[in-house]
Amino acid sequence: MYQNDARGDIIKEFIHEYQAHGVVDVVGCHTYAIETNRIKEASHEAGANYMSLETDYSKQDVGQIRTLLEAFIELL
């Protein structure tokens, strides 16, 4: 599998550049969920909250996604 070692550093740079308080990691394919831990660690190292959002992009997910995002925003 392709390793994207620079991704964590790039995420940390974005968090600092945009003064982000949180990171939402949208995963639509289980194969790419393997990077979730790396993104979570980078987010926490940069001082940002982290949320993983797994979806298959179907209309049935809309309500659940809305609820999860609203809760995450309240946390921030």
N, C-alpha and C positions, 0 to 999 in steps of 0.2 A: 504494500500500500504506500502511496505517496506521503512523504513526511513534509509538513509545512512548519519547519522549526522557527521561522521568523514571525509566524502569525502572533504568538504571544507578545513579542516585543512591539509589533505594530499596534496591537490592541492597547497595550499600555501607553504608547505614544498618543493614540487617539483619545484615550481617557484624559490624559493630561492636557492635550491641546484643546479639547472641547469642554474641559472641566465637567466631565460626565459623572453623574452620581450612580449610574447603573448601566449594566450591559444586558441586553436581551439576545440570547443565542437562539436563532430560529433554525431548527433542524427538520428538514423535510424528507430526508433519506437516512435510514438507519446506518448506512455505511459511513456517513460523515459524522455521526454522533461520537465517533472515536476521538474526535478533537475536543469534545465537551469539557473534559477535565482540564485540559491545557488552557482553554479559554477561561474557565472558572478560576483557576489558579492565577492567571495573569490579571484578571479583573480584581481579585482580592488583593494581590500584591500592589496594584495601583490605587487601592483604596475605594473601589467601586463595588456596589452590590451586583449580584449576578442572578440571572434567571434563564433557565433552559426551557424552550418552548418547542415541543415536538408536535408536528401537525402533518397531515397528508393533504392539506390545502383544500379540503372539502367544505362545502357550505355548512355541513353539520357541526363543524368545529367553531363557527363564528361566536356563538354564545359563550362557550368555554374559554376561548381565547380572550374575549372581552373581559370576562370575570378575572382571569389570571393577570391580565395586564393592569386592570384597575387596582387589584390588590398589590401588585408590584409598585405601582406609582404611589399608592398610599404609604408603602414602606419607605419610599425615598423621601 
